[in-house]
Amino acid sequence: HKAFATELLVSALLGHDNLLVAEGEQHARHRRLIAPTFQHKNINSMVSLMVKTTARLLDRWADAAAQNRSKDQIMTMDIH
């Protein structure tokens, strides 16, 4: 069972009818519905996109770090 505080917070953010707060048969139904998305063939088809996206992000961070290093400043980034 989910902790009450966790359920309350997640429900407030995502609604009451979702996999993260569901339990019992409702949880099992949600899991069956999303299971095909996580099959190896589907995950494998997304790998190149995930690698490209991550590489672009790392490049942006490296550029920002290099700019701050040249200015001899402390670097602060919002990575949200």
VMD Tcl script that draws the C-alpha trace (Angstrom):
set ca {
  {0.00 0.00 0.00}
  {1.11 3.54 -0.72}
  {1.91 5.90 2.12}
  {-0.91 8.38 2.69}
  {1.33 11.44 2.21}
  {2.75 10.03 -1.04}
  {-0.70 9.21 -2.36}
  {-1.98 12.67 -1.42}
  {0.93 14.44 -3.11}
  {0.92 12.33 -6.29}
  {-2.87 12.57 -6.56}
  {-2.70 16.35 -6.23}
  {-0.13 16.52 -9.04}
  {-1.37 13.82 -11.41}
  {-4.96 13.11 -10.46}
  {-6.50 10.17 -8.64}
  {-6.75 7.72 -11.53}
  {-3.15 6.87 -12.43}
  {-0.65 4.05 -12.09}
  {1.35 5.72 -9.32}
  {-1.53 5.82 -6.85}
  {-3.61 2.89 -8.08}
  {-3.74 -0.32 -6.08}
  {-5.17 -3.79 -6.52}
  {-7.07 -4.54 -9.74}
  {-6.90 -0.93 -10.93}
  {-3.09 -1.01 -10.67}
  {-2.95 -4.35 -12.51}
  {-5.18 -2.96 -15.29}
  {-2.97 0.11 -15.70}
  {0.15 -2.09 -15.82}
  {-1.36 -4.30 -18.53}
  {-2.25 -1.24 -20.60}
  {1.26 0.26 -20.54}
  {3.25 -3.00 -20.69}
  {3.62 -3.06 -24.52}
  {5.39 0.31 -24.41}
  {8.20 -1.21 -22.37}
  {8.84 -4.28 -24.53}
  {12.43 -4.55 -25.76}
  {11.60 -3.78 -29.38}
  {9.87 -0.53 -28.39}
  {12.59 0.52 -25.96}
  {15.29 -0.32 -28.52}
  {13.57 1.88 -31.10}
  {13.91 4.84 -28.73}
  {17.59 4.36 -27.80}
  {19.05 6.52 -30.58}
  {16.67 9.38 -29.72}
  {17.57 9.13 -26.02}
  {21.30 9.14 -26.85}
  {20.98 12.18 -29.16}
  {18.89 14.10 -26.63}
  {21.32 13.32 -23.81}
  {24.33 14.26 -25.95}
  {22.76 17.64 -26.85}
  {22.04 18.35 -23.20}
  {25.57 17.42 -22.14}
  {26.99 19.63 -24.90}
  {24.92 22.58 -23.65}
  {26.14 21.99 -20.10}
  {29.74 21.70 -21.26}
  {29.43 24.96 -23.24}
  {27.94 26.75 -20.22}
  {30.70 25.38 -17.97}
  {33.39 26.52 -20.42}
  {31.92 30.03 -20.58}
  {31.80 30.32 -16.80}
  {35.30 28.89 -16.46}
  {36.66 31.55 -18.81}
  {34.98 34.24 -16.67}
  {36.32 32.60 -13.50}
  {32.79 32.45 -12.07}
  {30.90 29.89 -10.07}
  {28.46 28.11 -12.32}
  {24.83 27.69 -11.27}
  {22.37 25.89 -13.54}
  {18.68 25.17 -13.25}
  {18.58 21.56 -14.49}
  {14.88 21.09 -13.90}
}
mol new
graphics top color blue
foreach p $ca { graphics top sphere $p radius 0.5 }
foreach p [lrange $ca 0 end-1] q [lrange $ca 1 end] { graphics top cylinder $p $q radius 0.2 }
display resetview
